[in-house]
Structure formats: structure tokens, C-alpha cells
Amino acid sequence: MFLVKLLSRLPMPILYAFADFLFVLAYYIVGYRKKVVMTNLKNSFPEKNELELKQISKGFYKHLSNFAVEVLKSFTISAEEINKRIKFVNIEVVEDHYKTEKSLLVLATHQFNWEWALLAGCLQLPYPVDVIYQKLSNDNLDDLMFKTRSKFGGTPIKKGDALREIIRRSRQKRLIVINGDQTPPGRVKSDIYWAEFLHQDTPFYKGPGIIPAKTNIPVLFLKITSPKRGFYEVEFKTLGEPPYEKDTTEILDRYITETENQIKENPSYWLWSHKRWKRKR
């Protein structure tokens, strides 16, 4: 980990030069998960031809390589630099909710660069920020990521503790972030919500749809775009405000729609190497 932190201190131009090397390695030489990526793209965009899909795929590997060095930089990045690279374009939406003394639930996606958006949120938003995370299999790396996500005051919450902690913290005027677009690992069918997503029957966690009714707090969608390499803009969109109907799927349906729209706008920025559709009904 000492070497990792040492490399993290390199200037961003050098790290992006390394990202260019990683792209060539991953895309042309190793072919990292290329079959998974192309299968996901073909099924998600049946209207696109082979050339268009390859262009999206190639773009994805470039952004994935950028993301890799940006995460590396996260270990030692300064508050000044992260604030320079992440801009919240409508921060007033969050500030208005803060004045009402209510907590906020923010639903995000695996759109690059969600890790930097989290760090910037801890610095620029008025709320204390909590984020739900999945523990990594490598203990040393998991510990490093935990410390990094906490460095500017963020509070990571293990996924297994999420529902209990969210309900408890919702009374404490906090901003709680969930990346809800990954495949649910559980085997309990009652915990899974199925929806059509990118032309495919897709399982989602029910949690983002259940939590608003249990906590009675507003829900926002976090949209990320990138005007140029290494710089990102974050926009908040309202998904719902209390009161909520009991057992409604409206919030989750809106989240799924916003996620799909974001991917269609900038398809190469989403995490296509994830085996998102490995689970069947």
C-alpha cells in the first residue's frame, strides 16, 4: 500500500499518460472483459450497428482507464483539487432541502466518476454525507477505500447495515447516497424488483423504493457528466418528496428511468464491464 500511495502523489498529467497505457493494455492487448462489454452493449442498444457499438466500447475502456488513475489519485488528492475538478451545477436544490431540517436520500449510478463526486459532496454540500458501500474482498484495499471515502468527512456504511442505519440517520439531518444500479446478490425473491431496463429484464434492489416510505424524506437522483477529461459536473434531479404511498414502486421506477436516460446520453461513461444481467428471473 505504500507504493500505491506513493504513485498516488504523481501529478494528474503523468497519471493520465499512464491511463493511456492502461487503455492500450486493457483494450488491445489483454482484452479485459471485452466479451462481457460487447454482449451488454448489443443487448442494450439493439438499434445500433457494429461500428457504433465498437465506438462506445472503445470509449468505455478509455474512461475506465481514466477512472482507475482517478481512484488512485483519490488516496492523496487535496480538497482544493477535488473542488476544482467537480462542479455541482444546481447545489441550491440540496441547500433548499437543508433549510427544511430534513435528511436527503440521493440515488446515484456507476457513471464515471462517482467516487470523486462523493468526495466533492463531502466538501461542497451542507449535509454530512453517508454512502452505502460493498466491502471489497481484499482487506487492505477495502481499508484504504474506506479511509479515502472518509477523508473529507464522509461516513461509509456497509451494505448489510444499510436499512437499519439509513432509518436511524434519516432523523439526524444527513445526506445518504446509494448506488442502486448493480445486481442484487441476495436469493430472496421478495427483496428484488424486476423492471425492463435497456431492453432487458433486469433485477434491482427494492431498498431505494422502500426507504423513502419508511423514512419520509425527499429523494434526489445524482446525474454525472464530463465536459472534458478529469473534470465532472453533477446535477440533482428530484425523484420524489413526501408524503409517499405505501408499497409504491414510483420512486424506484423513476430512478430506473433516469439511470437509463443518463446512460443513453453518455453510454461510454457507464460501467459496462460489470455482469449486470447475469441473473435471471
Order of alpha helices (4+ residues) and beta strands (2+ residues): alpha-alpha-alpha-alpha-alpha-beta-alpha-beta-alpha-beta-alpha-beta-alpha-beta-beta-beta-alpha-beta-beta-alpha
